[in-house]
């Protein structure tokens, strides 16, 4: 199948993959045999991850370094031996080499095929067809399909093929079409196929839809014509419907799960109210909807659509804190002093009636630009907005003093036309209103986590462990190249040290580079039943409580909070919940990672497509990464492309790895991290998600 490549100059390109053979040039003689799961690369080679115990697996997921016996094993393409990506295999190890610290081996046996359904593009001939997998890790793995199994597929259609016969003795895999995702050229087909590739679904099972329909009590969902909350539902709730409560969200948000209120007390303290949609009132434990929400783990926000954790009847309807309607909520009131310390708090079930559905830009325009027309429109809440601004600044100062890491990355906002083609890519600005809500949600999450820690209750915490010493050693060396000194030792680094570095590089051309490298040196945050602190925020106690419409851990926590309020957390129930929370924490961590991968993949797809229409155009950017094969340049709209070293035709360039730069052999011209340059778009390969640039001007002011 031909690639979708937009290239200023067409060049012949050799295949990167190597044909799989069952003959080993250097057969293993070490004798050690290991079982593991194969992760193939699009170029044909792969790595086998040894199958390890649950405890060891948990450590790996948290980002901890692996001991030598758990390190991945490199498998050359010639030693793949017919195995496919995702297969469980038996590997024989080569004898260790003094010159190479990595382990290498050859696949001896396929124990289990891990993936049986593959998303790809269908190609049709007179007597047979074949599916070219979208996932390039299935390199050289086209799947043949008999004419009787076409399922009315046509050339170019995106399909799901079920493998009926795996490749063996050099023969290709065989399969049958079980689903046509989209027809050739159908708008949105590219994103649909990516969603399906991750085994995710927009639609819900019929049992879940039936529950949602019954729960939401709606006549016409599209018109949000809901029946009112009943008197029975108000029992045990504090009535806040006469309070000044608002939501502040993005203009296109539909699942509004948090609302806020504020008062100034006579002692000078603030009374901050955070009111969260009471999703568990509708989503009962062990219901079909609850099981589906646990399976999904999170809502996924793609460029032009959302894959919700809950059906829209709930996420956009009865649970969403829409204005001018009564909604059931779970509230926390926090009395906060002028130092930003929470001196008292109450957690309770409530009912609210949101005054306004406000948007970030409007609130920011009022608070940053004194927008008179908006102030007049929202004069009934403007005084409270000013108080919110004051309190958010106090809370931010408190976080800053303890070393909370505030990564200020530009986020891409991509607009598509009706055909799914990206027409604009801009940076989404993080303004004062965004920061206000962020601070309020952070303090609510922190307060809830500490409250339940001291109750010794079953719980789901958000954990972020301190980085490994070797990662910090590398980062210390990296920032030294910019003249930035990292204080203290790297074995037990304090977040204040890293926060200080972020302040030092603020406003520099290399700020984004340092931010990115620091973030990559961090461990991944995850959900756990043990409270082990949050390094990035510099706190001992943290959880996710504020988004139960879109995150399962929040929903789980709501269930625990309500049972605690109602006095139902007896010994038997607590024991049961400890088991449930362990499962929820593990599945939610995995679902979160899959969601992040899909979101990144869709964004890369649309960014590459956007640049495919701009071949030959010039843009300004900053060198954001350097490798031995070239350097990456990030444009102002967050798109990143590669300037390959062979494209630097004015000189022969030496790669200075220690100082992250290229130096011209004759001209001494330097390309270094953080340099501002002007580039021209040379190539955009949508299939491979690759963008190539060439340098137009070395340095721009």
C-alpha positions as CSV (number, residue, x, y, z in Angstrom):
1,X,0.0,0.0,0.0
2,X,1.3,3.5,-0.9
3,X,2.0,5.9,2.0
4,X,0.4,9.3,2.3
5,X,3.5,11.4,2.0
6,X,3.8,15.1,1.1
7,X,7.4,15.6,0.1
8,X,9.0,18.6,-1.5
9,X,11.5,16.4,-3.2
10,X,10.5,12.7,-3.8
11,X,13.3,10.4,-2.9
12,X,13.7,6.6,-3.1
13,X,13.4,5.2,0.4
14,X,14.7,1.7,1.3
15,X,12.6,-0.3,3.7
16,X,13.8,-0.2,7.3
17,X,12.5,-3.7,8.1
18,X,14.4,-6.9,7.9
19,X,12.9,-10.1,6.6
20,X,12.2,-12.6,9.4
21,X,14.2,-15.9,9.1
22,X,14.3,-19.0,11.2
23,X,18.1,-19.3,10.9
24,X,20.2,-17.7,13.6
25,X,23.5,-16.3,12.4
26,X,24.8,-16.5,16.0
27,X,22.6,-19.0,17.9
28,X,22.4,-18.4,21.7
29,X,24.7,-20.6,23.7
30,X,24.1,-19.1,27.2
31,X,21.4,-21.6,28.0
32,X,19.2,-19.2,30.0
33,X,15.6,-19.2,28.8
34,X,13.1,-16.5,29.7
35,X,9.5,-16.0,29.0
36,X,8.2,-12.5,28.1
37,X,6.0,-10.3,25.9
38,X,7.3,-9.0,22.6
39,X,7.1,-5.4,21.7
40,X,8.0,-5.0,18.0
41,X,9.4,-1.9,16.4
42,X,8.2,-0.8,13.0
43,X,11.7,-1.5,11.6
44,X,11.4,-5.2,12.4
45,X,13.5,-5.6,15.6
46,X,11.9,-5.8,19.0
47,X,12.2,-6.1,22.8
48,X,10.9,-8.8,25.1
49,X,9.8,-7.7,28.5
50,X,10.2,-10.6,31.0
51,X,7.1,-11.7,32.8
52,X,7.5,-10.7,36.4
53,X,5.6,-10.8,39.6
54,X,2.8,-8.4,40.4
55,X,4.9,-6.6,43.0
56,X,7.7,-6.1,40.5
57,X,5.2,-5.0,37.9
58,X,3.8,-2.4,40.2
59,X,7.3,-1.0,40.8
60,X,7.9,-0.8,37.1
61,X,4.6,1.0,36.5
62,X,5.5,3.6,39.1
63,X,8.6,4.4,37.1
64,X,11.2,2.7,39.4
65,X,14.3,1.3,37.7
66,X,14.4,-2.4,36.8
67,X,17.0,-4.7,38.2
68,X,19.2,-6.4,35.6
69,X,17.2,-9.6,35.5
70,X,14.1,-7.6,34.6
71,X,15.6,-5.5,31.8
72,X,14.1,-5.8,28.4
73,X,15.8,-8.2,26.0
74,X,16.7,-6.9,22.5
75,X,15.7,-9.1,19.6
76,X,17.2,-8.4,16.2
77,X,14.9,-8.7,13.3
78,X,16.5,-11.9,12.1
79,X,15.8,-13.5,15.4
80,X,12.1,-12.5,15.7
81,X,11.3,-16.0,14.3
82,X,7.8,-15.2,13.1
83,X,6.5,-13.7,16.3
84,X,4.1,-10.8,16.2
85,X,3.8,-7.7,18.4
86,X,2.1,-8.6,21.7
87,X,3.0,-12.3,21.6
88,X,4.1,-14.2,24.7
89,X,7.4,-15.8,23.7
90,X,10.2,-18.0,25.0
91,X,13.6,-16.3,24.5
92,X,17.1,-17.8,24.7
93,X,19.7,-15.3,25.9
94,X,23.0,-14.6,24.2
95,X,26.1,-14.7,26.4
96,X,26.7,-11.3,28.0
97,X,29.1,-9.0,26.2
98,X,31.5,-6.8,28.0
99,X,31.1,-4.2,25.3
100,X,27.3,-4.1,25.5
101,X,25.4,-3.7,28.7
102,X,22.0,-4.5,27.2
103,X,20.8,-8.1,27.0
104,X,20.2,-9.7,23.6
105,X,18.5,-13.0,22.6
106,X,16.5,-14.9,20.1
107,X,12.9,-16.1,20.1
108,X,12.7,-19.9,20.3
109,X,9.0,-20.4,20.7
110,X,5.7,-18.5,20.5
111,X,3.7,-19.5,23.6
112,X,0.6,-17.4,23.1
113,X,-0.6,-14.9,20.5
114,X,-1.5,-11.7,22.4
115,X,-3.4,-9.9,19.7
116,X,-6.1,-11.5,17.5
117,X,-7.8,-8.5,16.1
118,X,-6.0,-5.8,14.1
119,X,-7.2,-2.5,12.6
120,X,-6.0,-1.7,9.1
121,X,-6.7,-0.6,5.6
122,X,-8.3,-3.1,3.2
123,X,-6.9,-3.7,-0.3
124,X,-9.0,-5.7,-2.7
125,X,-8.1,-7.8,-5.8
126,X,-10.1,-10.2,-8.0
127,X,-9.7,-13.3,-6.0
128,X,-8.5,-12.2,-2.5
129,X,-7.8,-9.2,-0.4
130,X,-5.4,-8.2,2.4
131,X,-5.3,-5.8,5.3
132,X,-2.4,-3.6,5.9
133,X,-2.2,-3.0,9.7
134,X,-2.3,0.7,10.8
135,X,0.0,-0.2,13.7
136,X,3.4,-0.3,12.2
137,X,4.6,-2.6,14.9
138,X,3.0,-5.3,12.8
139,X,5.6,-4.6,10.1
140,X,5.6,-7.1,7.2
141,X,2.4,-8.6,8.6
142,X,-0.2,-8.0,5.9
143,X,-3.1,-10.3,6.6
144,X,-4.7,-12.2,3.7
145,X,-8.5,-12.4,3.5
146,X,-10.5,-14.8,1.3
147,X,-13.2,-13.3,-0.9
148,X,-15.9,-14.9,1.2
149,X,-14.7,-13.0,4.2
150,X,-14.6,-9.5,2.7
151,X,-17.8,-8.4,4.5
152,X,-18.5,-6.0,1.7
153,X,-15.2,-4.2,2.3
154,X,-13.8,-2.0,-0.5
155,X,-10.2,-0.9,-1.2
156,X,-9.2,1.9,1.2
157,X,-11.8,1.0,3.9
158,X,-10.7,1.0,7.5
159,X,-11.5,-2.4,8.9
160,X,-11.0,-4.8,11.8
161,X,-9.6,-8.1,10.8
162,X,-9.7,-11.2,13.0
163,X,-6.7,-13.4,12.6
164,X,-7.8,-17.0,11.8
165,X,-4.3,-18.4,11.0
166,X,-1.1,-16.9,12.3
167,X,2.1,-16.6,10.2
168,X,4.1,-19.8,10.0
169,X,7.0,-21.1,7.9
170,X,7.2,-17.8,6.0
171,X,3.5,-17.8,5.1
172,X,1.5,-14.7,5.8
173,X,-1.3,-14.5,8.4
174,X,-4.9,-15.1,7.3
175,X,-8.0,-13.5,8.7
176,X,-11.6,-12.4,8.1
177,X,-13.1,-8.9,8.2
178,X,-15.4,-8.6,11.3
179,X,-16.0,-4.9,11.2
180,X,-15.9,-2.0,8.7
181,X,-14.9,1.1,10.8
182,X,-15.2,3.6,8.0
183,X,-15.4,3.8,4.2
184,X,-12.5,5.1,2.1
185,X,-12.4,8.9,2.4
186,X,-15.1,9.1,5.0
187,X,-14.6,12.2,7.2
188,X,-13.3,11.3,10.6
189,X,-12.3,7.8,9.6
190,X,-8.7,8.3,10.6
191,X,-9.6,9.1,14.2
192,X,-12.3,6.4,14.3
193,X,-9.7,3.7,13.3
194,X,-7.3,5.0,16.0
195,X,-10.0,4.7,18.7
196,X,-10.8,1.2,17.6
197,X,-7.1,0.3,17.4
198,X,-6.9,1.1,21.2
199,X,-9.9,-1.2,21.6
200,X,-12.1,1.7,22.8
201,X,-15.7,2.4,21.9
202,X,-17.8,5.6,21.6
203,X,-21.0,3.6,22.1
204,X,-22.1,1.8,25.3
205,X,-23.5,-1.7,25.7
206,X,-27.3,-1.9,25.6
207,X,-27.6,-2.7,29.4
208,X,-25.6,0.4,30.2
209,X,-27.8,2.5,27.9
210,X,-30.9,1.1,29.5
211,X,-29.7,2.0,33.0
212,X,-28.8,5.5,31.9
213,X,-32.2,6.0,30.3
214,X,-33.9,4.9,33.5
215,X,-31.7,6.9,35.8
216,X,-31.7,10.2,33.9
217,X,-35.5,10.3,33.9
218,X,-35.4,12.4,30.7
219,X,-38.1,12.9,28.1
220,X,-35.8,14.3,25.4
221,X,-32.1,14.2,26.1
222,X,-31.2,16.7,23.3
223,X,-33.4,19.3,25.0
224,X,-32.2,18.4,28.5
225,X,-35.9,18.3,29.6
226,X,-35.4,16.7,33.0
227,X,-37.9,16.0,35.7
228,X,-37.1,17.8,38.9
229,X,-35.2,16.3,41.9
230,X,-37.6,14.6,44.3
231,X,-38.1,15.4,48.0
232,X,-36.9,11.9,48.8
233,X,-33.6,12.7,47.1
234,X,-33.1,15.8,49.3
235,X,-33.2,13.8,52.5
236,X,-29.8,14.1,54.3
237,X,-28.6,16.9,52.1
238,X,-27.7,20.5,53.0
239,X,-29.6,22.9,50.7
240,X,-27.3,25.3,49.0
241,X,-29.7,26.4,46.3
242,X,-29.8,30.0,47.6
243,X,-26.0,30.3,47.6
244,X,-23.9,32.1,45.0
245,X,-22.5,29.1,43.3
246,X,-21.0,29.1,39.8
247,X,-19.2,26.8,37.3
248,X,-16.1,28.0,35.4
249,X,-15.1,25.8,32.4
250,X,-13.9,25.9,28.8
251,X,-16.4,27.2,26.3
252,X,-17.0,23.8,24.7
253,X,-17.1,21.7,27.9
254,X,-20.4,19.8,28.4
255,X,-19.5,17.6,31.4
256,X,-19.5,20.2,34.2
257,X,-18.6,18.3,37.3
258,X,-17.3,21.1,39.6
259,X,-18.7,24.3,41.0
260,X,-17.3,26.8,43.4
261,X,-18.5,29.4,46.0
262,X,-16.6,31.9,48.2
263,X,-17.3,34.1,51.2
264,X,-15.1,36.4,53.3
265,X,-15.5,35.6,57.1
266,X,-15.5,38.2,59.9
267,X,-12.1,37.0,61.0
268,X,-10.6,37.8,57.6
269,X,-10.4,34.1,56.5
270,X,-12.0,32.8,53.3
271,X,-14.7,30.2,53.2
272,X,-14.2,28.3,50.0
273,X,-16.8,25.8,48.8
274,X,-16.1,23.2,46.2
275,X,-19.2,21.4,45.0
276,X,-18.8,18.2,42.9
277,X,-21.5,16.3,41.0
278,X,-22.8,13.4,43.1
279,X,-22.4,10.8,40.4
280,X,-22.6,7.9,42.8
281,X,-26.2,8.8,43.6
282,X,-27.0,7.5,40.1
283,X,-24.2,5.1,39.4
284,X,-24.7,2.3,41.9
285,X,-22.0,-0.2,42.9
286,X,-21.8,-3.3,40.7
287,X,-24.4,-1.9,38.2
288,X,-23.8,-2.4,34.5
289,X,-22.9,1.3,34.3
290,X,-20.4,1.0,37.2
291,X,-18.7,-2.0,35.7
292,X,-18.4,-0.2,32.3
293,X,-17.1,3.0,34.0
294,X,-14.4,0.9,35.8
295,X,-13.5,-0.8,32.6
296,X,-13.1,2.6,30.8
297,X,-11.4,4.3,33.8
298,X,-11.5,7.8,32.3
299,X,-13.1,10.0,29.7
300,X,-10.8,10.6,26.7
301,X,-10.7,14.0,25.1
302,X,-9.7,13.9,21.5
303,X,-9.4,16.8,19.0
304,X,-13.0,16.9,18.0
305,X,-14.8,14.5,20.3
306,X,-15.0,12.9,23.7
307,X,-15.1,9.2,24.5
308,X,-17.0,9.5,27.8
309,X,-16.6,7.2,30.8
310,X,-20.4,7.6,31.4
311,X,-23.2,7.8,28.9
312,X,-24.1,11.3,27.8
313,X,-27.5,11.1,29.6
314,X,-25.4,11.4,32.8
315,X,-22.1,13.1,31.8
316,X,-23.8,15.9,29.9
317,X,-27.2,15.7,31.5
318,X,-28.4,14.8,35.0
319,X,-24.9,14.8,36.6
320,X,-23.6,17.9,34.8
321,X,-23.8,21.0,37.0
322,X,-25.7,23.0,34.4
323,X,-27.0,26.5,35.3
324,X,-30.5,27.3,36.5
325,X,-31.3,23.7,37.5
326,X,-31.1,21.8,40.8
327,X,-28.2,19.3,41.0
328,X,-27.2,16.8,43.6
329,X,-23.6,17.4,44.8
330,X,-20.9,16.3,47.3
331,X,-19.5,19.5,48.9
332,X,-16.4,20.4,50.9
333,X,-16.2,23.8,52.7
334,X,-12.7,24.9,53.7
335,X,-11.9,27.8,55.9
336,X,-8.6,29.1,54.6
337,X,-6.5,31.8,56.4
338,X,-4.4,34.5,54.7
339,X,-1.3,32.1,54.7
340,X,-3.3,29.6,52.6
341,X,-3.6,27.1,55.4
342,X,-6.9,25.1,55.8
343,X,-7.9,25.7,59.4
344,X,-11.2,23.9,59.2
345,X,-13.3,21.9,56.8
346,X,-16.7,20.2,56.4
347,X,-17.6,17.4,54.0
348,X,-21.3,16.8,53.3
349,X,-24.0,15.8,50.8
350,X,-25.7,18.8,49.2
351,X,-28.0,20.2,46.5
352,X,-27.1,23.3,44.5
353,X,-28.6,25.6,41.8
354,X,-25.7,27.0,39.8
355,X,-26.2,30.8,39.1
356,X,-24.0,31.0,36.0
357,X,-22.2,28.7,33.6
358,X,-19.1,30.9,33.2
359,X,-16.2,30.3,30.8
360,X,-12.5,30.8,31.4
361,X,-12.0,33.6,28.8
362,X,-14.9,35.7,30.1
363,X,-13.7,35.5,33.8
364,X,-10.1,36.1,32.7
365,X,-11.2,39.2,30.7
366,X,-13.0,40.6,33.8
367,X,-10.0,39.9,36.1
368,X,-7.2,40.7,33.7
369,X,-8.6,43.4,31.4
370,X,-11.4,44.9,33.5
371,X,-13.9,44.1,30.7
372,X,-16.8,46.5,31.6
373,X,-19.5,44.8,29.5
374,X,-18.8,41.4,31.2
375,X,-18.5,43.0,34.6
376,X,-21.9,44.5,34.1
377,X,-23.4,41.2,32.8
378,X,-22.1,39.3,35.9
379,X,-22.4,42.1,38.5
380,X,-24.2,39.7,40.8
381,X,-21.0,37.5,41.2
382,X,-18.2,40.0,40.3
383,X,-17.3,40.7,43.9
384,X,-16.9,36.9,44.5
385,X,-14.7,36.6,41.5
386,X,-12.3,39.2,42.9
387,X,-12.2,37.2,46.2
388,X,-11.5,34.1,44.2
389,X,-8.6,35.8,42.5
390,X,-7.2,36.9,45.9
391,X,-7.5,33.4,47.4
392,X,-6.0,31.7,44.4
393,X,-2.9,33.9,44.6
394,X,-2.5,33.0,48.3
395,X,-2.9,29.3,47.6
396,X,-0.4,29.5,44.7
397,X,2.1,31.3,46.9
398,X,1.7,28.6,49.5
399,X,2.3,25.9,46.9
400,X,5.3,27.7,45.6
401,X,6.9,28.0,49.0
402,X,6.8,24.2,49.4
403,X,8.3,23.6,46.0
404,X,5.3,22.5,44.0
405,X,6.4,22.0,40.4
406,X,4.4,24.2,38.0
407,X,5.1,23.1,34.4
408,X,3.7,25.7,32.1
409,X,3.6,23.9,28.8
410,X,1.8,25.3,25.8
411,X,-1.2,23.1,24.8
412,X,-2.4,22.8,21.2
413,X,-5.9,23.7,20.3
414,X,-6.8,22.1,17.0
415,X,-9.8,23.1,14.9
416,X,-11.1,20.7,12.2
417,X,-13.5,21.5,9.4
418,X,-16.5,19.4,8.5
419,X,-14.3,17.0,6.6
420,X,-12.0,16.3,9.6
421,X,-9.2,18.4,8.1
422,X,-7.2,20.5,10.6
423,X,-7.6,24.2,9.6
424,X,-6.0,26.0,12.6
425,X,-3.6,24.9,15.4
426,X,-3.1,27.5,18.1
427,X,-1.8,27.4,21.7
428,X,-4.4,27.2,24.4
429,X,-3.7,30.0,26.8
430,X,-3.6,29.3,30.5
431,X,-5.1,32.4,32.1
432,X,-6.1,33.6,35.5
433,X,-9.5,31.8,35.5
434,X,-7.8,28.5,34.7
435,X,-5.4,29.0,37.5
436,X,-8.2,29.9,40.0
437,X,-10.0,26.7,39.3
438,X,-6.8,24.7,39.3
439,X,-5.8,26.1,42.8
440,X,-9.3,25.4,44.2
441,X,-9.4,21.8,42.9
442,X,-5.9,21.1,44.2
443,X,-6.7,22.3,47.8
444,X,-9.9,20.3,47.8
445,X,-8.2,17.1,46.7
446,X,-5.4,17.6,49.2
447,X,-7.9,18.3,52.1
448,X,-10.0,15.3,51.2
449,X,-7.0,13.0,51.0
450,X,-5.6,14.1,54.4
451,X,-9.1,13.7,56.0
452,X,-9.4,10.1,55.0
453,X,-5.8,9.2,55.7
454,X,-6.3,10.1,59.4
455,X,-9.5,8.0,59.4
456,X,-7.5,5.0,58.2
457,X,-10.3,4.4,55.7
458,X,-10.0,2.4,52.5
459,X,-9.1,5.0,49.9
460,X,-7.6,5.7,46.5
461,X,-4.7,8.1,46.6
462,X,-2.9,9.9,43.8
463,X,0.8,9.1,44.3
464,X,3.9,10.6,42.6
465,X,7.2,9.2,44.0
466,X,10.5,11.0,44.0
467,X,12.7,10.6,40.9
468,X,15.5,8.0,40.8
469,X,19.0,9.3,41.4
470,X,20.3,8.2,38.0
471,X,17.6,10.3,36.3
472,X,18.5,13.3,38.5
473,X,22.2,12.9,37.8
474,X,21.5,13.1,34.0
475,X,19.2,16.1,34.5
476,X,21.8,17.9,36.7
477,X,24.4,17.4,33.9
478,X,21.9,18.6,31.3
479,X,21.0,21.9,33.0
480,X,24.6,22.6,33.7
481,X,25.0,23.0,30.0
482,X,22.7,26.1,30.2
483,X,24.7,27.5,33.2
484,X,22.0,26.4,35.6
485,X,23.2,25.0,38.9
486,X,21.2,22.2,40.6
487,X,21.7,22.4,44.3
488,X,22.0,19.6,46.8
489,X,22.5,15.9,46.2
490,X,20.6,13.9,43.6
491,X,19.9,10.9,45.8
492,X,17.1,12.5,47.8
493,X,16.2,15.6,45.8
494,X,13.6,18.0,47.2
495,X,10.9,19.4,44.8
496,X,12.0,23.0,45.9
497,X,15.4,22.4,44.1
498,X,13.6,21.6,40.8
499,X,11.1,24.4,41.3
500,X,14.0,26.8,41.7
501,X,15.4,25.6,38.3
502,X,12.0,26.2,36.7
503,X,12.1,29.8,38.0
504,X,15.7,30.3,36.8
505,X,14.8,29.3,33.2
506,X,11.5,31.2,33.1
507,X,11.4,33.4,30.0
508,X,14.5,31.9,28.4
509,X,14.5,30.4,24.9
510,X,15.4,27.0,26.4
511,X,12.6,27.2,29.1
512,X,10.4,24.7,27.3
513,X,13.3,22.3,26.7
514,X,14.3,22.3,30.3
515,X,10.7,21.8,31.4
516,X,10.3,18.9,29.0
517,X,13.5,17.1,30.1
518,X,12.7,17.6,33.8
519,X,9.2,16.1,33.3
520,X,10.7,13.1,31.5
521,X,13.1,12.6,34.5
522,X,10.1,12.3,36.8
523,X,8.3,9.1,37.6
524,X,4.7,8.6,36.4
525,X,2.0,9.5,38.8
526,X,-0.4,6.6,39.5
527,X,-3.3,5.6,41.7
528,X,-2.7,3.5,44.9
529,X,-4.4,2.4,48.1
530,X,-1.2,3.5,50.0
531,X,-0.6,7.2,50.7
532,X,3.0,7.8,49.6
533,X,2.8,11.5,48.9
534,X,2.9,13.5,45.7
535,X,6.4,14.7,44.8
536,X,5.4,17.1,42.0
537,X,3.0,18.9,44.2
538,X,5.2,18.8,47.3
539,X,2.4,17.3,49.5
540,X,2.1,14.2,51.7
541,X,-1.6,13.7,51.0
542,X,-3.3,13.9,47.6
543,X,-6.2,12.3,45.7
544,X,-8.5,12.9,42.8
545,X,-12.0,13.8,44.1
546,X,-13.2,16.6,41.8
547,X,-14.0,14.9,38.5
548,X,-16.2,11.8,39.1
549,X,-18.0,12.3,35.7
550,X,-14.7,11.6,33.9
551,X,-12.4,9.7,36.3
552,X,-13.2,6.4,38.1
553,X,-11.0,7.0,41.1
554,X,-13.0,10.1,41.9
555,X,-16.2,8.2,41.6
556,X,-14.8,5.5,43.9
557,X,-13.7,8.1,46.5
558,X,-17.2,9.7,46.4
559,X,-18.7,6.3,47.3
560,X,-16.3,6.0,50.3
561,X,-17.0,9.6,51.4
562,X,-20.8,9.1,51.4
563,X,-20.6,5.7,53.2
564,X,-18.4,7.4,55.8
565,X,-20.9,10.3,56.2
566,X,-23.8,7.8,56.5
567,X,-21.9,5.6,59.1
568,X,-21.8,2.6,56.8
569,X,-18.0,2.0,56.9
570,X,-18.0,-0.9,59.4
571,X,-15.2,-3.5,59.6
572,X,-16.8,-5.9,57.1
573,X,-17.5,-3.1,54.5
574,X,-14.0,-1.6,55.0
575,X,-12.4,-5.0,54.3
576,X,-14.5,-5.4,51.1
577,X,-13.7,-1.8,50.0
578,X,-9.9,-2.4,50.5
579,X,-10.1,-5.1,47.9
580,X,-12.3,-3.1,45.5
581,X,-10.0,0.0,45.8
582,X,-6.9,-2.1,44.9
583,X,-8.6,-3.2,41.7
584,X,-9.9,0.3,40.9
585,X,-6.5,1.9,41.5
586,X,-4.7,-0.6,39.2
587,X,-7.2,-0.6,36.4
588,X,-7.5,3.2,36.5
589,X,-3.8,3.7,36.3
590,X,-3.6,1.5,33.2
591,X,-6.7,3.2,31.6
592,X,-5.1,6.6,32.2
593,X,-1.9,5.6,30.4
594,X,-3.8,4.2,27.4
595,X,-5.9,7.4,27.2
596,X,-2.9,9.6,27.2
597,X,-1.3,7.5,24.4
598,X,-4.4,7.8,22.3
599,X,-4.7,11.5,22.9
600,X,-1.1,12.0,21.9
601,X,-1.5,9.8,18.8
602,X,-4.5,11.7,17.6
603,X,-2.8,15.0,18.2
604,X,0.3,13.9,16.3
605,X,-1.9,12.7,13.4
606,X,-3.7,16.0,13.0
607,X,-0.5,18.0,13.4
608,X,1.2,16.0,10.6
609,X,-1.9,16.4,8.4
610,X,-1.9,20.1,9.1
611,X,1.7,20.5,8.0
612,X,1.1,18.3,4.9
613,X,-0.8,21.3,3.4
614,X,2.1,23.7,4.2
615,X,5.0,22.1,2.4
616,X,7.4,24.9,1.4
617,X,6.1,27.4,4.0
618,X,8.4,29.0,6.5
619,X,8.0,29.1,10.3
620,X,9.9,30.3,13.3
621,X,10.8,27.9,16.1
622,X,13.1,26.8,18.8
623,X,15.5,23.8,18.8
624,X,13.8,21.5,21.3
625,X,15.8,18.3,21.1
626,X,19.2,17.1,19.7
627,X,20.2,13.6,18.7
628,X,23.0,12.1,16.6
629,X,20.8,12.1,13.5
630,X,19.6,15.7,13.7
631,X,17.7,18.2,15.8
632,X,14.0,18.8,16.6
633,X,12.5,22.2,16.2
634,X,9.2,23.2,18.0
635,X,7.1,25.9,16.3
636,X,5.1,28.5,18.1
637,X,1.9,26.4,17.5
638,X,3.6,23.5,19.4
639,X,4.2,21.4,16.2
640,X,7.6,19.7,16.3
641,X,9.6,18.5,13.3
642,X,13.1,17.1,12.6
643,X,16.0,18.8,10.8
644,X,18.0,15.7,9.7
645,X,21.8,16.1,9.8
646,X,22.0,15.2,6.1
647,X,19.8,18.3,5.4
648,X,22.6,20.5,6.8
649,X,24.4,20.7,3.5
650,X,26.5,23.8,4.0
651,X,29.1,21.9,6.1
652,X,29.9,18.6,7.8
653,X,28.6,18.8,11.3
654,X,30.0,17.1,14.4
655,X,27.5,16.0,17.1
656,X,28.7,17.2,20.5
657,X,26.6,14.9,22.8
658,X,27.9,16.4,26.1
659,X,26.8,19.9,25.2
660,X,23.7,19.0,23.2
661,X,24.7,20.7,19.9
662,X,26.0,20.3,16.4
663,X,29.2,22.2,15.3
664,X,30.2,22.8,11.7
665,X,33.5,21.2,10.9
666,X,34.8,24.1,8.8
667,X,32.5,27.0,9.6
668,X,32.2,26.4,13.4
669,X,28.5,27.2,13.0
670,X,26.6,25.9,16.0
671,X,23.0,24.6,16.4
672,X,22.3,24.2,20.1
673,X,19.3,23.5,22.3
674,X,17.2,26.6,22.8
675,X,18.4,28.4,19.7
676,X,15.7,30.2,17.7
677,X,15.7,29.4,14.0
678,X,13.6,29.8,10.9
679,X,12.7,26.6,9.1
680,X,11.0,25.5,5.9
681,X,8.6,22.5,5.9
682,X,10.0,19.8,3.6
683,X,8.0,16.7,4.3
684,X,5.0,15.5,6.2
685,X,4.3,11.7,6.4
686,X,0.9,11.2,7.8
687,X,1.2,7.5,8.1
688,X,4.4,7.6,10.0
689,X,3.5,10.9,11.9
690,X,6.8,12.4,10.8
691,X,7.6,16.0,9.8
692,X,10.9,17.1,8.3
693,X,12.2,20.7,8.3
694,X,15.2,22.4,6.7
695,X,17.0,25.4,8.1
696,X,16.3,28.8,6.4
697,X,17.9,31.1,8.9
698,X,20.2,30.0,11.7
699,X,19.4,32.6,14.4
700,X,16.4,34.9,14.6
701,X,15.9,37.7,17.1
